[in-house]
């Protein structure tokens, strides 16, 4: 099948979600033929599309090694975005250490190595953390990410140890603004800011003060931080979502740089699908 753009998804969402499906007519308006392609479908010849754009590949955190290997192989057959080396780097949260070392403000984090442990209760007392968040280094959609109060330190320990047996784990203070202000996501196409979205916290055992992501005006200091994050990456990104929150000292800090398969909320900005389509077209 003649195809200019493969929009990469997974078997659980073969026709994309409502937001990313908007990219197909936006590309058509630019004269480009696009269709959704499941990343691990063995029937697909990845040398056919002129470019492949990873979008709703939302099972990759469950099969990271297979996905990284697919990206490497696919990147040898067509132009893949984001590039294979970015996908490998961004699918393990240790990339956050790299960005922090480059001066990007980031939530204080204790990194528990695979097979290691830390006394959660003692850590909370030592750091003065009244609440703590545990998250694995390979995760998406807040999978296995939990929040605990100081009085629940034993419960937190019971979650931490099996998580650390599987892989490295991040232990962080819970940011008190999550419940009221959520996270602010700054979305970029080809390095240019597109739109900003406010999102509720995604922790598995945290109630939400508001439910639906919605578009917001960018906060100037956060937009500057988001651009600093992209500059620190040092590699051009076709798409990126920089998630920012307010830490317990009142400063804006990076939560995640989503450069693999983030929700880009294309439906929340009427011009966003066209902006992304134009960014794709520039790669051809």
N, C-alpha and C positions, 0 to 999 in steps of 0.2 A: 504493500500500500504506500502510495506517495504521501510523504509527511514531512513538513518542515520542522515542527516542534512536537516532541513527546513530553507530555505533562505527567510526571512520574507520581504514581499513587501506590496503594497496596490493595491486596485482595479483598479486604474488608470494606473498601470504598472504591470500587472499580470505576465509578463515574464521577469521582471527585465530590467535594462538598459544595454547598450552594455558593460559597464565596469563590472558590477556585474555579468552579465551572464558568464563572464570568470571564475568565481569561480566554476561553476558546473563541467566543464572538469578538472579543477585543482584538485578538490576533487576526481573525478573519477580516476585520475591518482594515487591517494593514496588508491584506493579501497573503496571509500565511495560514497554511493548513496545520491544524493542531488536533491532537486527540489524547485522551488519557491512556496511559500504559502502566500496567502493574509491574513493579520493579523486578520481581523474581519470576515473572512469567517466562518459561523457557521457550515459548513460541516466538518471542519478540526478537527481531534482528535489530540490534541497537546501532548498526551502521546505516540504517535507513534514514532516521531523522537527522536533520542538520544540527539540531541542538536538543538536548534533553534537560528539562528543568524539574528538579525535585520539588514536589509540593506536598501532597497528602500521603506520604509514605510513613504512616503512623504506627508501624510495627517494628521499626528499625531498632528501637531501644531493647526490644526483646531478642533481637538476632543481630547484634551489632557487628560481630565479626563477618557474618555472611553479607551484611549490607556494605561494609567497608570493602570487602573483596569485590562485590558487584560493582561498586563505584570505581574501583581501580580498573577493572576490566572494561567497563562501559566507557570510561574516560579515554581509553585507547582506541575506541571505535567511533566515537562522536564527541562533540563538544558538550561537556556535562557541567551544569551549574546547580549549586555552587561546585567548584572544582573538587576532585576526589580528595586531595590533601586537606582541604578545608572541612569536608564531611568527616574524615577520620578524626581530625583535631577537635571538631566541635561536638562530636558525639560522646566525648568523655569529659566530665566537668573539671578535670584538672587543667583545662584551658583557662579557667578562671584564675588559677595561680599565676599563670603566665601574664595575664592582663594586669593583675594586682601588682606584680613585680615591675610592670611598666608604669606604675603610678595611678592606675585606675582605682578609685575608691570602691571598696567591696566590703560586704558584711564580714565582721570578724568570724573566722572559721578555724576549727580544729579538724585536721585531716587525719582520720583513723585509717591506718594501712590495712590492706586485706589480710585477714588472719589476726589482726591486732585488736585492741580494745582500749577503752578509757573509762574511768569511773565517772559516770555522768553526774551523779550527785555532787561529788567532790569538785568536778569541773564547774558546775553551776555556782557553787559556793565561792570558789576561787575567783571566778570572773564576775560575780555579782549578777548572774543571769537568772531572772525570775521564771523565764520560760525558755524552752529549747526546741530547736527543730532538727530532725535527723533526715538526711536524704542521701541516697546512693549516688555514686558518680556517673552511673549510666542509668538514666531515667528520663521519662517524658510524661507530661500531664500529671505531675505530682505523684506518680506511681511510687509506692512505698516511702512517701514523704510524710512525716508525722510531727505533731506539735505536742509538747508535754509541759505541764506545770512543775515547779520545784517539788511539790508534794507527790508527783508521779515519777520521781527519779528511778524508782525500781522498775516501773513499767517501761520507762525509756530504755533502761539497761537491757531489759528483756527483748526489746526490739532491735537495739543496736548490735548486740553480739551476733545474732544470725545474719544480719545485713553485712557485717564486717567479715563474716566467714565467706561470703560470696564475692565481695569486692570492696574497694575503698569507700569510706563513708564520710560525709561532711556533717559536722556538728556545729550549729550556729545558734545565736540568740534569736528568739522570736521578735520580730519587729512589731511594736505595738500599733503602728499605723496601718498594718495590713487590714485589720478589721474595718477601718473607716475609709481608708484611702486606696486600698488595694495596691496594684502595680500599674505603672504607666508604661505602655509599650510604644516605642518610637520606631516607625517602619520606614525603611530606606530601599530604594530601587536604584541600582547602579551607582551607589554612593550618595544619591540625592534624597533628601527627606521627602516623604510622601504624606503621611498622616500619623496621628497619635491616637491611642486607644487606652481607655482605663479598663482594667480587668480585675475581677475579684480574686482573692487569694485562692490557691488551688490545693491547700493542705487537706489531707483526707479526713482529719478529725477537727476541722475548724469551721464554725458557722460563718455564713457569708452575710455581710451587711447589705450587699446589693448583688444581684444575680447576673445581669446581662452586661457583657462588654459594650462600651459605647464610645463614640468618638469624642475627643476633647481637644481643646486648644493646647498646643505645646507650651510647656513651661520653659522659658529661655535658658535657665541654668541647667535643666535636664537635657534639653536639646543639645547644648554644648557638650555635656558629658557623653551623650550618645554618639556624637560625632568624634569625640576623643577616643571612644571605644573602637570605632571603625578605623580610625587612623592608626591605632595601636596594633590592629590585626596585620596591617601591612600588605594585604592581598585584596585586590578588588573583589567585591561581592555583588552578584547580580541582585540578590535580595538579602535583607537582614532585618531582624527585629531585636531591638535593644530594650530589655526590661529593666526598669528602674523603680526603686522604692525609697522611702525615707527611713533612715536608720534611727536608732534610739537616741542619737545625739542631735537629730534634726537635720542631718545632711543627706543629700541625694546620693545614692550608691547603686552600683550595678548589681543586678540580681542574676541575669542571664544574658548572653548574646546568643540568640537563636538564629543559626545560619544553616540549618539542615532542612527541617520540614516544619517551620513554624506556621501557625495560623497568621495570615496577613490581613485578615478582616477586610477583604476587598469590597465587600458589600456595604461597608460603613462609610465609604467615600465614593461618590459617583464617578470620579475621575481616576480612582486608583487602578482599576483593571486596565485602562488604557495606558497609564504610566508604566505599569509592569510590562505590558505588551510591547511598548516602545523600547523599553530597556532590553527585552529579549531580542527584538528586531535589530538593535544595534550590534548584537553579538554575531549576526549572520553576515 
